């Protein structure tokens, strides 16, 4: 394995799943300007994510309704103007 290619500045960071508002504390090197007060009373950097293992259908076993019709209409409207 190559030496000195991995970051050394790991710190505790809170990740928040914006789909279902689940938060979890883990170690990361992600940079962020936001912070949050965690359950232990300490303030940690906050990283907002769109999907995590608590909301992804592969992990939950449940399919979620996605507004594909709205997405398709937006796509058609966007590219219809160019023609």
MMTF fields as JSON, N, C-alpha, C and O atoms, coordinates in Angstrom:
{
  "mmtfVersion": "1.0.0",
  "mmtfProducer": "UNKNOWN",
  "numBonds": 331,
  "numAtoms": 332,
  "numGroups": 83,
  "numChains": 1,
  "numModels": 1,
  "chainsPerModel": [1],
  "groupsPerChain": [83],
  "chainIdList": ["A"],
  "bondAtomList": [4, 2, 8, 6, 12, 10, 16, 14, 20, 18, 24, 22, 28, 26, 32, 30, 36, 34, 40, 38, 44, 42, 48, 46, 52, 50, 56, 54, 60, 58, 64, 62, 68, 66, 72, 70, 76, 74, 80, 78, 84, 82, 88, 86, 92, 90, 96, 94, 100, 98, 104, 102, 108, 106, 112, 110, 116, 114, 120, 118, 124, 122, 128, 126, 132, 130, 136, 134, 140, 138, 144, 142, 148, 146, 152, 150, 156, 154, 160, 158, 164, 162, 168, 166, 172, 170, 176, 174, 180, 178, 184, 182, 188, 186, 192, 190, 196, 194, 200, 198, 204, 202, 208, 206, 212, 210, 216, 214, 220, 218, 224, 222, 228, 226, 232, 230, 236, 234, 240, 238, 244, 242, 248, 246, 252, 250, 256, 254, 260, 258, 264, 262, 268, 266, 272, 270, 276, 274, 280, 278, 284, 282, 288, 286, 292, 290, 296, 294, 300, 298, 304, 302, 308, 306, 312, 310, 316, 314, 320, 318, 324, 322, 328, 326],
  "bondOrderList": [1, 1, 1, 1, 1, 1, 1, 1, 1, 1, 1, 1, 1, 1, 1, 1, 1, 1, 1, 1, 1, 1, 1, 1, 1, 1, 1, 1, 1, 1, 1, 1, 1, 1, 1, 1, 1, 1, 1, 1, 1, 1, 1, 1, 1, 1, 1, 1, 1, 1, 1, 1, 1, 1, 1, 1, 1, 1, 1, 1, 1, 1, 1, 1, 1, 1, 1, 1, 1, 1, 1, 1, 1, 1, 1, 1, 1, 1, 1, 1, 1, 1],
  "groupList": [{"groupName": "UNK", "atomNameList": ["N", "CA", "C", "O"], "elementList": ["N", "C", "C", "O"], "formalChargeList": [0, 0, 0, 0], "bondAtomList": [1, 0, 2, 1, 3, 2], "bondOrderList": [1, 1, 2], "singleLetterCode": "X", "chemCompType": "L-PEPTIDE LINKING"}],
  "groupTypeList": [0, 0, 0, 0, 0, 0, 0, 0, 0, 0, 0, 0, 0, 0, 0, 0, 0, 0, 0, 0, 0, 0, 0, 0, 0, 0, 0, 0, 0, 0, 0, 0, 0, 0, 0, 0, 0, 0, 0, 0, 0, 0, 0, 0, 0, 0, 0, 0, 0, 0, 0, 0, 0, 0, 0, 0, 0, 0, 0, 0, 0, 0, 0, 0, 0, 0, 0, 0, 0, 0, 0, 0, 0, 0, 0, 0, 0, 0, 0, 0, 0, 0, 0],
  "groupIdList": [1, 2, 3, 4, 5, 6, 7, 8, 9, 10, 11, 12, 13, 14, 15, 16, 17, 18, 19, 20, 21, 22, 23, 24, 25, 26, 27, 28, 29, 30, 31, 32, 33, 34, 35, 36, 37, 38, 39, 40, 41, 42, 43, 44, 45, 46, 47, 48, 49, 50, 51, 52, 53, 54, 55, 56, 57, 58, 59, 60, 61, 62, 63, 64, 65, 66, 67, 68, 69, 70, 71, 72, 73, 74, 75, 76, 77, 78, 79, 80, 81, 82, 83],
  "secStructList": [7, 7, 1, 1, 7, 1, 7, 1, 7, 7, 3, 3, 3, 3, 3, 3, 3, 6, 6, 6, 6, 3, 3, 3, 3, 3, 3, 3, 7, 7, 7, 7, 1, 7, 3, 3, 3, 7, 6, 6, 1, 7, 3, 3, 3, 3, 3, 3, 3, 1, 7, 7, 6, 6, 6, 7, 2, 2, 2, 2, 1, 7, 7, 7, 7, 7, 7, 2, 2, 2, 2, 2, 2, 2, 2, 2, 2, 2, 2, 2, 6, 6, 7],
  "xCoordList": [0.83, 0.0, 0.875, 1.954, 0.4, 1.132, 1.007, -0.049, 2.109, 2.107, 1.787, 2.072, 1.191, 0.901, -0.05, 0.066, -0.997, -1.993, -3.359, -4.249, -3.526, -4.811, -4.809, -3.78, -5.936, -5.992, -5.772, -6.119, -5.197, -4.923, -5.854, -5.838, -6.662, -7.472, -8.913, -9.836, -9.125, -10.474, -10.981, -10.231, -12.269, -12.897, -14.342, -14.85, -14.997, -16.395, -17.268, -17.118, -18.188, -19.083, -20.475, -20.617, -21.5, -22.887, -23.391, -23.286, -23.934, -24.567, -26.075, -26.576, -26.804, -28.26, -28.875, -28.604, -29.701, -30.431, -31.63, -32.525, -31.656, -32.708, -34.044, -35.078, -34.034, -35.267, -36.127, -37.344, -35.493, -36.276, -35.765, -36.181, -34.875, -34.355, -33.64, -33.613, -33.069, -32.275, -30.857, -30.301, -30.272, -28.902, -28.046, -28.534, -26.761, -25.833, -24.457, -24.069, -23.738, -22.424, -21.37, -21.44, -20.392, -19.318, -18.065, -18.095, -16.987, -15.736, -15.637, -15.973, -15.169, -15.084, -14.084, -13.662, -13.713, -12.857, -13.628, -13.03, -14.946, -15.769, -15.686, -15.705, -15.592, -15.603, -17.024, -17.754, -17.416, -18.742, -18.713, -17.873, -19.635, -19.735, -20.825, -20.915, -21.658, -22.764, -22.356, -21.437, -23.049, -22.805, -24.128, -25.141, -24.097, -25.298, -24.883, -23.787, -25.768, -25.536, -26.062, -27.243, -25.198, -25.546, -26.175, -26.226, -26.65, -27.347, -26.492, -27.027, -25.173, -24.289, -23.998, -23.247, -24.585, -24.407, -23.252, -23.1, -22.433, -21.301, -21.736, -22.7, -21.027, -21.322, -20.377, -19.164, -20.956, -20.186, -20.516, -21.584, -19.609, -19.92, -21.078, -21.216, -21.906, -23.085, -22.946, -22.672, -23.141, -23.15, -24.536, -24.987, -25.213, -26.552, -26.431, -25.755, -27.092, -27.078, -28.502, -29.438, -28.671, -30.007, -30.517, -31.723, -29.598, -30.018, -28.958, -27.763, -29.403, -28.488, -29.043, -30.03, -28.407, -28.892, -30.261, -30.934, -30.694, -32.015, -33.143, -34.314, -32.81, -33.861, -33.701, -34.611, -32.591, -32.373, -33.169, -33.118, -33.902, -34.739, -33.961, -34.515, -32.715, -31.933, -31.763, -31.848, -31.527, -31.312, -32.607, -32.679, -33.628, -34.879, -35.809, -36.658, -35.665, -36.553, -37.885, -38.776, -38.037, -39.275, -38.977, -37.988, -39.823, -39.626, -40.321, -41.409, -39.684, -40.238, -40.804, -40.282, -41.867, -42.458, -41.571, -41.278, -41.155, -40.352, -41.172, -41.782, -41.193, -41.987, -41.321, -40.733, -41.414, -40.776, -41.535, -40.935, -42.84, -43.617, -43.182, -43.029, -42.986, -42.524, -41.144, -40.872, -40.273, -38.925, -38.942, -38.207, -39.777, -39.861, -40.402, -39.909, -41.414, -41.982, -40.963, -40.875, -40.209, -39.162, -38.136, -37.7, -37.75, -36.775, -37.312, -36.614, -38.559, -39.16, -39.285, -39.001, -39.703, -39.843, -38.513, -38.42, -37.486, -36.17, -35.6, -35.045, -35.741, -35.146, -36.074, -35.628, -37.364, -38.293, -38.006, -38.207, -37.545, -37.246, -36.053, -35.971, -35.132, -33.935, -34.204, -33.432, -35.274, -35.575, -36.238, -36.571],
  "yCoordList": [-1.177, 0.0, 1.241, 1.252, 2.287, 3.551, 4.253, 4.248, 4.853, 5.569, 7.037, 7.596, 7.643, 9.069, 9.56, 10.701, 8.707, 9.156, 9.375, 9.963, 8.906, 9.044, 10.289, 10.626, 10.969, 12.18, 11.849, 10.766, 12.79, 12.612, 13.443, 13.301, 14.304, 15.249, 14.792, 15.575, 13.54, 13.062, 13.73, 13.932, 14.069, 14.659, 14.176, 13.627, 14.375, 13.974, 14.956, 16.171, 14.412, 15.198, 14.587, 13.365, 15.432, 14.957, 15.006, 16.039, 13.902, 13.835, 13.814, 13.096, 14.608, 14.676, 14.293, 14.922, 13.26, 12.821, 13.756, 13.76, 14.542, 15.53, 14.9, 15.565, 13.647, 12.965, 12.643, 12.826, 12.158, 11.743, 12.334, 11.893, 13.319, 14.034, 13.149, 13.479, 12.049, 11.201, 11.757, 12.094, 11.853, 12.342, 11.257, 10.458, 11.232, 10.296, 10.935, 11.727, 10.577, 11.121, 10.113, 8.941, 10.569, 9.693, 10.521, 11.748, 9.857, 10.557, 10.791, 9.915, 11.991, 12.35, 13.483, 14.13, 13.708, 14.849, 15.877, 16.814, 15.721, 16.647, 18.058, 18.259, 19.034, 20.435, 20.971, 20.662, 21.768, 22.358, 23.65, 23.83, 24.534, 25.797, 25.759, 26.659, 24.722, 24.617, 23.773, 22.958, 23.977, 23.171, 22.9, 23.543, 21.94, 21.542, 21.102, 20.578, 21.318, 20.837, 19.41, 19.168, 18.477, 17.054, 16.714, 17.563, 15.492, 15.028, 15.127, 15.238, 15.088, 15.162, 16.601, 16.821, 17.584, 18.983, 19.662, 20.879, 18.912, 19.478, 19.916, 19.386, 20.878, 21.372, 20.699, 20.654, 20.173, 19.467, 20.053, 20.636, 19.9, 20.306, 19.467, 18.297, 20.066, 19.395, 19.276, 20.258, 18.045, 17.783, 17.262, 16.26, 17.945, 17.528, 16.652, 17.014, 15.492, 14.561, 14.312, 14.397, 14.009, 13.766, 12.36, 12.139, 11.417, 10.034, 9.319, 9.566, 8.441, 7.652, 6.237, 5.893, 5.424, 4.06, 4.008, 2.98, 5.09, 5.09, 5.444, 5.263, 5.947, 6.315, 5.653, 5.744, 4.999, 4.381, 3.083, 2.261, 2.885, 1.69, 0.378, -0.624, 0.36, -0.879, -1.327, -2.519, -0.383, -0.72, -0.877, -1.687, -0.118, -0.167, -1.267, -1.729, -1.695, -2.708, -2.136, -2.884, -0.83, -0.165, 0.773, 1.506, 0.75, 1.698, 2.997, 3.0, 4.088, 5.406, 5.995, 5.757, 6.759, 7.421, 8.588, 9.472, 8.581, 9.671, 10.356, 9.69, 11.656, 12.43, 12.406, 13.4, 11.267, 11.165, 11.955, 12.465, 12.065, 12.82, 14.279, 14.891, 14.83, 16.204, 16.38, 17.392, 15.421, 15.479, 15.381, 16.093, 14.504, 14.33, 15.591, 16.024, 16.176, 17.417, 18.548, 19.307, 18.671, 19.697, 19.482, 20.434, 18.223, 17.896, 18.267, 18.897, 17.876, 18.184, 19.686, 20.181, 20.409, 21.863, 22.534, 23.483, 22.067, 22.67, 22.505, 23.447, 21.31, 21.038, 21.334, 21.373, 21.543, 21.927, 23.346, 23.68, 24.178, 25.565, 25.68, 26.637, 24.731, 24.779, 24.371, 24.717, 23.649, 23.185, 24.227, 24.026],
  "zCoordList": [0.0, 0.0, 0.0, 0.591, -0.669, -0.693, 0.653, 1.285, 1.071, 2.346, 2.112, 1.053, 3.124, 3.167, 2.076, 1.63, 1.636, 0.656, 1.297, 0.682, 2.527, 3.205, 4.086, 4.672, 4.187, 5.021, 6.495, 6.966, 7.197, 8.621, 9.503, 10.726, 8.894, 9.678, 9.87, 9.652, 10.273, 10.568, 11.836, 12.791, 11.83, 12.998, 13.05, 12.072, 14.172, 14.299, 13.53, 13.659, 12.722, 11.879, 11.961, 12.016, 11.97, 11.958, 10.518, 9.855, 10.039, 8.73, 8.938, 9.804, 8.137, 8.253, 6.914, 5.891, 6.932, 5.751, 5.593, 6.439, 4.527, 4.329, 3.931, 3.992, 3.531, 3.142, 4.35, 4.317, 5.428, 6.585, 7.902, 8.973, 7.838, 9.009, 10.024, 11.21, 9.591, 10.469, 10.496, 9.45, 11.683, 11.815, 12.449, 13.249, 12.087, 12.707, 12.781, 11.922, 13.815, 14.108, 13.687, 14.056, 12.914, 12.464, 12.219, 12.31, 11.915, 11.628, 10.132, 9.335, 9.75, 8.342, 8.154, 9.113, 6.891, 6.544, 5.727, 5.198, 5.614, 4.831, 5.399, 6.613, 4.492, 4.894, 4.815, 3.874, 5.791, 5.81, 6.617, 7.499, 6.305, 7.033, 8.087, 8.922, 8.054, 9.0, 10.197, 10.114, 11.308, 12.502, 13.203, 12.927, 14.112, 14.845, 16.24, 16.436, 17.205, 18.564, 18.628, 18.378, 18.957, 18.993, 20.341, 21.231, 20.497, 21.692, 22.952, 24.055, 22.799, 23.959, 24.387, 25.337, 23.694, 24.045, 23.34, 23.449, 22.618, 21.879, 20.487, 19.934, 19.929, 18.592, 17.592, 17.799, 16.498, 15.477, 14.098, 13.914, 13.134, 11.763, 11.229, 11.584, 10.379, 9.827, 8.32, 7.629, 7.81, 6.373, 6.026, 6.583, 5.104, 4.685, 3.446, 2.483, 3.478, 2.354, 1.893, 2.688, 0.631, 0.07, 0.361, 0.463, 0.494, 0.706, 1.529, 1.371, 2.398, 3.216, 3.334, 2.684, 4.163, 4.323, 4.988, 4.91, 5.641, 6.288, 5.332, 5.667, 4.141, 3.195, 1.828, 1.004, 1.564, 0.255, 0.153, 1.068, -0.942, -1.078, -0.983, -0.533, -1.387, -1.313, 0.134, 0.43, 1.031, 2.435, 3.207, 4.132, 2.846, 3.602, 3.12, 3.881, 1.87, 1.31, 0.875, 0.473, 0.946, 0.554, -0.6, -0.576, -1.596, -2.687, -2.329, -1.753, -2.673, -2.375, -3.652, -4.741, -3.515, -4.663, -5.072, -4.267, -6.312, -6.851, -7.926, -8.763, -7.912, -8.854, -10.229, -10.653, -10.926, -12.233, -13.279, -14.225, -13.125, -14.108, -14.094, -15.151, -12.926, -12.829, -13.415, -14.062, -13.204, -13.748, -15.267, -15.95, -15.787, -17.241, -17.891, -18.933, -17.276, -17.815, -17.803, -18.769, -16.748, -16.682, -17.781, -18.429, -17.989, -19.029, -20.402, -21.197, -20.686, -21.988, -22.201, -23.292, -21.182, -21.295, -21.513, -22.293, -20.846, -20.968, -22.377, -22.942, -22.935, -24.239, -25.41, -26.556, -25.134, -26.204, -26.648, -27.815, -25.747, -26.084, -27.023, -27.794, -26.975, -27.813, -29.253, -30.146, -29.488, -30.85, -31.605, -32.773]
}
